[in-house]
Amino acid sequence: PNNDQFDWTEFPLFAPDAAVVPRVADGDQNVPSALAALSHVLYDEETPREKAELLREKGNRAFKRGKRMYKEAIRLYNEAIEIGCDEPDVCAANFNNRAAAQLV
């Protein structure tokens, strides 16, 4: 098909240069899933909880690499704590992991 007939919303990675990806609400069933995914990547930001958990996971991976990576793990746990997540379970996990890394 020629470009005039091509529905780029079905395959948004092949959108024409002038195309604008719309902001898609979560759970909107009226748009193709690929377009919804691209919209999420472009417009949605991570919550403080998600950022803190991601940093904790990176810290955990650094910690598991051994003694030479403990300082990096502590730095990542500190960054996760500084995010300011107000959820007690996330804060506790980051403080506990940092303490464990400082003790070894």
C-alpha positions, 0 to 999 in steps of 0.5 A: 500500500502507498503511504496515504493508505498505511495506518501507522498507528498499527505499527508506530515505529514506522510512523511518518516523520510528521506524525505525533504520537498521542498520549494514551490513557491506561487501559484504553482498548480503542488503540493498538497495543503497540501505540499504547506501549509507545505512548507509555514510553514517551509520556509516562514517568516513573513514580518515586516508588518505582525509581527507588525500587529500580535503584535498590535492584541495581544496588542488589546486583552490585552487592552480589558482585562482591567486595569490589562493588560494595561502594557502588551498592551503597551509592545506589542505596543512598540514591534510592533513599534520596528519591524521597519515596514515602512508602515505609516498605520501600524505605525500610528495604533501602535502609536495610540493604545499605546497612548490610553493605556498610557492615561487610 
